[in-house]
Amino acid sequence: METQFLTDEKGNRTAVVLPIKKYNKLIEKLEDLEDVRLYDEAKKEDDGYRISIDEAFKIIEEKRKLAK
């Protein structure tokens, strides 16, 4: 099964049905993009203060949880 579209009575697409593997890959890629966005945001706010990569990931995960 590939991607399927649900339509209204006029033929306008109103929803999409994805195979679960495709959906999971999409979610994973979106999470990766969010990590990059958060990194770029942190980089813009660079005031010379440095933290370890582990601390950075901890902060990213905390922000991700708050965004949900």
Secondary structure by P-SEA (a helix, b strand, c coil): ccbbbbbccccccccccccaaaaaaaaaaaaaaaaaaaaaaaaaacccccccaaaaaaaaaaaaaaac
